[in-house]
Amino acid sequence: MKKLVVLSVFLSLFVLVFGGCGDSGGRVGFNLPQVDVVFPNATVGYSARPPWQVQVTNIGDSAISVSIALSDGDVGGFDLSHDALDIPARASRGFSVVPARGLPAGLHEATVTVGAEGVPSRSFNARFTVVTEAVQERHVFLAFGQSNMQGPGPIRPQDRENVSARWQVMNVVAGTYDGMPRARGQWYTAIPPLVTSGSLNHWQHPFTTGLGPLDYFGRTLVANTPEHVTIRVIPVAHGDLALGAFHRTLAATYFAPGSGGAGREEGRPSVTERQGWDRYTGAGYASLFDAIVSNARIAQLQLGMIKGIIVHQGESGRGLTYASWPEMLRDIYDDMLEALNLAPNSIPILLGQTWDAGSGQTGGMLNDDNRIQSYIPNAWVISSESLTTGRPVNDFLHFGSEDLEVFGARYAEKMLDLIYR
């Protein structure tokens, strides 16, 4: 019997090899994960489900074309991203399967078949159950950036009051947060501060970290989503971090001794950036990318659905010189989705403007959606226009608490439009 795999759970996949020899004697065939896919149950009226990504690897000596089709059972209950793939020799290509929207209550099941000429076709089943009673759902958002994401705003009394238990933060680094101990890798009601507790000497302007855009992002989502949905966030941020600090493979090179040269912009990384790197690697993570992804995998093992990414970065630019800012952001976004087995461009990434509708050192990529969407189709710019009051320090970089409340709500309104409404 085929092994059942819950969509959100990462398990080692048993891979079978199908193939033989072509007319010329060369090897022909493909690898396919031989597992059934069981999507988590959902309630009638459910929001979009995360797609399940399937990799097909050509093990042959020449290019191969494979067909992909639904059959048997409820073929209208699922959507495929592709009906065919052209795969070069010794290469892999992917497709995704996802439950269709608006299905009625009941079990929905269909067979996904992958085949190629001269090679035995193989199949797996996709199953999805829609129920009438509310099923508890955990919607997870990833967040990263620099000091404005870390939280530059002073925490006001109202920011600690009436925080719903449905709004939760994954504590990424163990420590004491506003007098309360928090363990690594555990969920807590999202009472600020969410990212770091203590002071930050940033650009020679020391201030106490506290409120950020995440706080009212989560509060706004909770107020506008059903009671059976828990909103969760996994934040990784620190002051002055250039975009290259979050790169999957090049961050270690970026934080090598010295500054400038060796593919780095002049003066990078800064002392403040190194403090951030040391904080996360000192907690046992291989990198900032690893801090995000390893905790996101924990969330998936707990049947959490990764629904989106929220970013505030741009004041410090790219840091690395191998690519432009939008190209580097695309690399980071693509690598995160791949690491979490999410289909390409399947979740939105929201990018907040810098202070007073600015674009920082991004090459103008935060000016409007069209520019960044030429690199990442599912990227969206969140306006910071008119958010210029109550700055914690007089540097025209950091947002005050009142503006961070509005900014977070703007992030949330966009996410609500994209995936909930």
C-alpha positions as CSV (number, residue, x, y, z in Angstrom):
1,M,0.0,0.0,0.0
2,K,1.3,3.4,-0.8
3,K,2.5,5.5,2.0
4,L,0.2,8.4,2.8
5,V,1.9,11.8,3.2
6,V,0.2,14.8,4.7
7,L,0.7,17.8,2.5
8,S,2.3,20.0,5.1
9,V,4.6,17.4,6.5
10,F,8.1,17.0,5.3
11,L,9.0,13.3,5.0
12,S,11.8,11.5,3.2
13,L,10.3,10.4,-0.1
14,F,10.9,6.9,-1.4
15,V,11.9,7.4,-5.0
16,L,11.4,4.7,-7.7
17,V,13.2,4.7,-11.0
18,F,11.3,3.9,-14.1
19,G,13.0,3.5,-17.4
20,G,14.9,1.4,-19.8
21,C,17.0,1.8,-23.0
22,G,16.0,3.7,-26.1
23,D,16.5,2.6,-29.6
24,S,20.0,3.9,-29.6
25,G,20.9,2.1,-26.5
26,G,20.9,5.2,-24.3
27,R,19.1,5.2,-21.0
28,V,15.5,6.5,-21.0
29,G,13.3,7.1,-18.0
30,F,12.3,9.4,-15.1
31,N,12.2,9.5,-11.3
32,L,9.0,10.3,-9.5
33,P,8.2,10.3,-5.8
34,Q,5.9,7.3,-5.3
35,V,3.6,8.6,-2.6
36,D,0.0,9.6,-2.3
37,V,-0.8,13.2,-1.3
38,V,-3.4,13.8,1.4
39,F,-4.2,17.5,1.8
40,P,-5.3,18.7,5.3
41,N,-9.1,18.8,5.8
42,A,-10.8,22.1,5.3
43,T,-14.1,23.7,6.1
44,V,-16.7,24.6,3.5
45,G,-15.8,28.0,2.2
46,Y,-12.1,27.4,2.7
47,S,-9.4,29.8,1.4
48,A,-6.8,28.8,-1.2
49,R,-4.9,25.6,-0.2
50,P,-1.1,25.5,-0.6
51,P,-0.1,23.5,-3.7
52,W,1.9,20.3,-3.4
53,Q,5.0,20.4,-5.5
54,V,6.1,17.3,-7.4
55,Q,9.6,16.9,-9.0
56,V,10.1,14.7,-12.1
57,T,13.7,13.9,-12.9
58,N,14.9,12.8,-16.3
59,I,17.5,10.1,-15.6
60,G,18.0,9.5,-19.3
61,D,20.7,10.6,-21.7
62,S,18.5,12.8,-23.9
63,A,15.6,15.2,-23.4
64,I,12.2,13.7,-22.6
65,S,8.6,14.9,-22.7
66,V,6.2,13.8,-20.0
67,S,2.4,14.2,-19.9
68,I,0.5,14.9,-16.7
69,A,-3.2,14.2,-16.3
70,L,-5.9,13.7,-13.8
71,S,-8.2,10.6,-14.0
72,D,-10.5,8.5,-11.9
73,G,-12.8,10.0,-9.3
74,D,-13.2,13.7,-9.0
75,V,-11.0,15.1,-11.7
76,G,-12.6,18.5,-11.3
77,G,-11.6,18.6,-7.6
78,F,-7.9,19.3,-8.3
79,D,-5.9,21.7,-10.5
80,L,-2.6,20.9,-12.1
81,S,-0.1,23.6,-12.9
82,H,1.1,21.8,-16.1
83,D,-0.3,19.1,-18.4
84,A,3.2,18.4,-19.8
85,L,6.9,19.0,-19.1
86,D,9.9,19.0,-21.4
87,I,12.8,17.9,-19.3
88,P,16.4,18.0,-20.6
89,A,18.7,15.1,-20.0
90,R,19.7,14.6,-16.3
91,A,17.5,17.5,-15.2
92,S,14.4,18.0,-13.1
93,R,11.2,19.9,-13.7
94,G,8.3,20.4,-11.4
95,F,4.5,20.7,-11.4
96,S,2.0,21.2,-8.7
97,V,-1.4,19.8,-7.7
98,V,-3.8,21.7,-5.5
99,P,-7.4,21.3,-4.5
100,A,-9.8,23.4,-6.5
101,R,-11.7,26.3,-4.8
102,G,-15.3,26.0,-3.7
103,L,-15.6,22.2,-3.4
104,P,-18.6,20.8,-1.5
105,A,-18.4,18.8,1.7
106,G,-17.1,15.3,1.2
107,L,-14.0,13.3,0.1
108,H,-12.5,14.4,-3.1
109,E,-10.0,12.0,-4.7
110,A,-8.3,11.7,-8.1
111,T,-5.4,10.0,-9.7
112,V,-2.4,11.9,-11.1
113,T,-0.6,10.1,-13.9
114,V,2.8,10.9,-15.3
115,G,3.8,9.2,-18.5
116,A,6.3,9.4,-21.4
117,E,6.6,7.6,-24.7
118,G,8.4,4.2,-24.3
119,V,8.4,4.4,-20.5
120,P,5.8,2.9,-18.2
121,S,3.5,5.6,-16.8
122,R,3.2,6.0,-13.0
123,S,0.6,7.5,-10.8
124,F,-0.3,8.6,-7.3
125,N,-3.5,9.7,-5.7
126,A,-4.5,13.1,-4.4
127,R,-7.1,13.3,-1.6
128,F,-8.8,16.3,0.0
129,T,-11.7,16.2,2.5
130,V,-14.1,19.2,2.9
131,V,-16.1,19.2,6.2
132,T,-19.0,21.2,7.4
133,E,-17.8,21.8,10.9
134,A,-14.9,24.2,11.4
135,V,-11.4,22.6,11.3
136,Q,-8.7,24.4,13.2
137,E,-6.3,25.9,10.7
138,R,-2.8,27.4,11.3
139,H,-1.9,30.0,8.8
140,V,1.8,30.8,8.9
141,F,3.6,33.9,7.6
142,L,7.4,34.3,7.2
143,A,8.9,37.7,8.0
144,F,12.3,39.1,7.5
145,G,14.1,42.4,7.2
146,Q,16.1,45.0,9.0
147,S,15.5,47.4,11.9
148,N,12.0,48.5,10.9
149,M,10.9,44.9,10.8
150,Q,12.8,44.2,14.0
151,G,10.7,46.8,15.7
152,P,11.8,50.4,16.3
153,G,8.6,51.7,17.9
154,P,8.2,52.2,21.7
155,I,5.6,49.7,23.1
156,R,2.5,51.5,24.3
157,P,0.1,50.1,26.9
158,Q,-2.5,49.4,24.3
159,D,-0.1,47.3,22.3
160,R,0.0,44.7,25.1
161,E,-3.7,44.7,25.7
162,N,-6.4,42.4,24.2
163,V,-3.9,40.4,22.1
164,S,-5.8,37.4,20.8
165,A,-4.6,33.9,21.5
166,R,-5.2,33.4,17.7
167,W,-2.3,35.7,17.0
168,Q,1.0,33.8,17.7
169,V,4.7,34.3,17.1
170,M,7.3,31.6,16.8
171,N,10.2,32.5,19.1
172,V,13.3,32.1,17.0
173,V,16.0,32.9,19.6
174,A,15.6,31.9,23.2
175,G,15.8,34.8,25.7
176,T,13.8,37.1,27.9
177,Y,11.3,39.3,26.1
178,D,9.9,42.1,28.1
179,G,10.6,40.3,31.3
180,M,9.2,37.0,30.2
181,P,11.3,34.0,29.2
182,R,10.7,32.5,25.7
183,A,12.2,29.2,24.5
184,R,13.5,28.7,21.0
185,G,11.1,27.0,18.5
186,Q,7.9,27.6,20.6
187,W,4.7,29.5,19.9
188,Y,3.6,32.3,22.1
189,T,0.7,34.8,22.0
190,A,2.2,37.7,20.0
191,I,2.6,40.3,22.7
192,P,5.4,42.7,21.7
193,P,8.3,42.6,21.4
194,L,8.1,39.9,18.8
195,V,11.7,39.8,17.4
196,T,14.2,41.2,19.8
197,S,14.1,42.5,23.3
198,G,16.6,45.2,24.4
199,S,18.5,48.0,22.9
200,L,20.0,48.4,19.4
201,N,22.8,50.8,18.6
202,H,21.9,51.4,14.9
203,W,23.5,54.1,12.8
204,Q,24.9,55.5,16.1
205,H,21.3,56.0,17.3
206,P,20.6,53.7,20.2
207,F,16.9,52.8,20.8
208,T,14.9,50.1,22.5
209,T,13.4,47.6,20.1
210,G,9.7,47.0,20.5
211,L,6.8,47.6,18.2
212,G,7.1,46.7,14.5
213,P,4.7,46.3,11.5
214,L,4.1,42.6,12.4
215,D,2.1,43.5,15.5
216,Y,-0.8,45.1,13.8
217,F,-0.4,42.9,10.7
218,G,-1.4,40.0,12.9
219,R,-4.1,41.8,14.9
220,T,-5.8,43.0,11.7
221,L,-5.8,39.5,10.2
222,V,-7.2,38.0,13.3
223,A,-10.0,40.6,13.3
224,N,-10.9,39.7,9.7
225,T,-10.6,35.9,9.6
226,P,-12.8,33.1,11.0
227,E,-12.4,32.0,14.6
228,H,-11.0,28.6,13.5
229,V,-8.0,30.2,11.9
230,T,-4.9,30.9,13.9
231,I,-2.5,33.5,12.5
232,R,1.2,32.7,13.1
233,V,4.4,34.5,12.2
234,I,8.1,33.4,12.0
235,P,10.2,36.6,12.2
236,V,13.9,37.0,11.5
237,A,15.2,40.5,11.5
238,H,18.0,42.8,12.7
239,G,19.1,46.3,12.2
240,D,21.0,47.4,9.1
241,L,20.9,44.0,7.4
242,A,21.5,44.2,3.7
243,L,19.5,41.8,1.5
244,G,22.5,39.6,0.9
245,A,22.5,38.6,4.6
246,F,19.4,36.4,3.8
247,H,20.9,34.6,0.8
248,R,20.7,30.9,1.0
249,T,24.3,30.1,0.1
250,L,26.2,33.4,-0.1
251,A,25.5,34.8,3.4
252,A,28.5,33.0,4.9
253,T,30.7,34.6,2.3
254,Y,29.1,38.0,3.0
255,F,29.9,37.7,6.7
256,A,33.5,36.5,6.2
257,P,36.1,38.7,8.0
258,G,36.6,42.2,6.8
259,S,34.3,44.5,4.8
260,G,34.0,45.4,1.2
261,G,35.6,43.5,-1.6
262,A,35.1,39.7,-2.3
263,G,31.7,40.4,-3.9
264,R,30.6,42.8,-1.2
265,E,29.6,46.5,-1.4
266,E,31.9,49.0,0.2
267,G,31.5,49.0,4.0
268,R,29.5,45.9,4.1
269,P,28.7,44.1,6.3
270,S,28.4,46.7,9.1
271,V,29.1,46.1,12.8
272,T,25.3,46.1,13.4
273,E,24.8,43.5,10.7
274,R,27.4,41.3,12.3
275,Q,25.6,41.5,15.6
276,G,22.5,40.2,13.9
277,W,24.4,37.3,12.2
278,D,26.1,36.4,15.5
279,R,22.7,36.5,17.3
280,Y,21.1,33.9,15.0
281,T,24.2,31.7,14.3
282,G,24.9,31.8,18.1
283,A,21.5,30.3,18.6
284,G,22.4,27.3,16.5
285,Y,21.3,28.3,13.0
286,A,23.6,27.9,10.0
287,S,22.4,31.3,8.6
288,L,19.5,33.7,8.7
289,F,18.0,31.8,5.8
290,D,18.2,28.7,7.9
291,A,16.6,30.4,10.9
292,I,13.6,31.2,8.7
293,V,13.3,27.9,6.9
294,S,14.1,25.5,9.7
295,N,11.3,27.0,11.8
296,A,9.0,27.1,8.9
297,R,9.5,23.3,8.5
298,I,8.6,22.9,12.2
299,A,5.4,24.8,11.5
300,Q,4.6,22.6,8.6
301,L,5.2,19.5,10.7
302,Q,2.5,20.9,13.0
303,L,0.2,21.1,10.0
304,G,0.7,24.8,9.5
305,M,0.1,26.2,6.0
306,I,2.7,28.7,4.8
307,K,0.5,31.5,3.4
308,G,2.8,34.4,2.6
309,I,6.0,36.3,3.2
310,I,6.3,39.9,4.5
311,V,9.4,41.9,4.2
312,H,10.8,45.3,5.2
313,Q,14.2,45.8,3.7
314,G,15.8,48.3,1.4
315,E,17.5,51.0,3.4
316,S,20.7,49.0,3.4
317,G,20.4,47.8,-0.2
318,R,21.8,44.5,-1.5
319,G,25.2,44.1,0.3
320,L,26.4,41.5,-2.3
321,T,27.3,42.6,-5.8
322,Y,26.6,39.5,-7.8
323,A,23.1,40.6,-8.8
324,S,20.8,43.6,-8.6
325,W,18.5,44.0,-5.6
326,P,15.4,42.6,-7.3
327,E,17.3,39.6,-8.8
328,M,18.7,38.8,-5.4
329,L,15.2,39.1,-3.8
330,R,13.9,36.7,-6.4
331,D,16.7,34.2,-5.6
332,I,15.8,34.3,-1.9
333,Y,12.1,34.0,-2.6
334,D,12.6,31.1,-5.0
335,D,15.0,29.3,-2.6
336,M,12.6,29.6,0.3
337,L,9.7,28.1,-1.7
338,E,11.9,25.3,-3.0
339,A,13.2,24.6,0.5
340,L,9.6,24.4,1.8
341,N,8.3,22.3,-1.1
342,L,6.0,25.1,-2.2
343,A,5.2,25.6,-5.9
344,P,7.0,28.6,-7.6
345,N,5.2,31.9,-7.1
346,S,2.5,30.2,-5.1
347,I,2.5,32.5,-2.1
348,P,2.5,36.3,-2.1
349,I,5.5,38.3,-0.8
350,L,4.7,41.8,0.5
351,L,7.4,44.5,0.4
352,G,7.0,47.6,2.5
353,Q,8.3,50.9,1.3
354,T,11.0,52.7,3.2
355,W,10.3,55.9,5.1
356,D,7.7,58.2,3.6
357,A,7.0,56.2,0.4
358,G,10.6,55.7,-0.3
359,S,12.3,52.9,-2.2
360,G,15.7,53.0,-0.4
361,Q,18.6,51.3,-2.2
362,T,16.5,48.9,-4.2
363,G,16.8,50.5,-7.7
364,G,13.3,51.9,-7.5
365,M,11.7,48.5,-7.0
366,L,9.5,49.7,-4.2
367,N,7.9,52.5,-6.3
368,D,5.0,50.4,-7.6
369,D,3.9,46.8,-8.1
370,N,4.8,46.7,-11.8
371,R,8.5,47.1,-11.4
372,I,9.0,44.3,-8.8
373,Q,6.5,42.0,-10.5
374,S,8.7,41.9,-13.6
375,Y,11.0,39.9,-11.4
376,I,8.5,38.2,-9.0
377,P,4.9,38.1,-10.3
378,N,3.5,37.5,-6.8
379,A,5.2,40.4,-5.2
380,W,3.3,43.5,-3.9
381,V,4.4,46.8,-2.6
382,I,2.9,48.2,0.6
383,S,2.8,52.0,0.8
384,S,4.4,54.0,3.6
385,E,3.1,57.3,2.3
386,S,2.4,59.9,5.0
387,L,3.8,57.6,7.8
388,T,6.2,60.3,9.1
389,T,5.2,61.1,12.6
390,G,6.6,60.0,16.0
391,R,10.0,58.8,14.9
392,P,11.9,57.0,17.7
393,V,15.1,58.7,16.5
394,N,15.5,61.7,14.2
395,D,17.1,59.9,11.3
396,F,14.3,59.8,8.6
397,L,14.6,56.0,8.5
398,H,12.6,54.5,11.4
399,F,8.9,54.6,11.9
400,G,7.1,55.6,15.1
401,S,4.6,53.4,16.9
402,E,1.5,55.1,15.5
403,D,2.8,54.8,12.0
404,L,3.9,51.2,12.5
405,E,0.3,50.4,13.6
406,V,-1.0,51.8,10.3
407,F,1.8,50.2,8.3
408,G,1.1,46.8,9.8
409,A,-2.6,47.2,9.0
410,R,-1.8,48.1,5.4
411,Y,0.3,44.9,5.0
412,A,-2.7,42.9,6.5
413,E,-5.3,44.6,4.2
414,K,-3.3,43.5,1.1
415,M,-2.9,40.0,2.4
416,L,-6.6,39.8,3.1
417,D,-7.3,40.9,-0.5
418,L,-4.9,38.4,-1.9
419,I,-5.8,35.2,0.0
420,Y,-8.9,35.7,2.2
421,R,-11.4,37.8,0.3
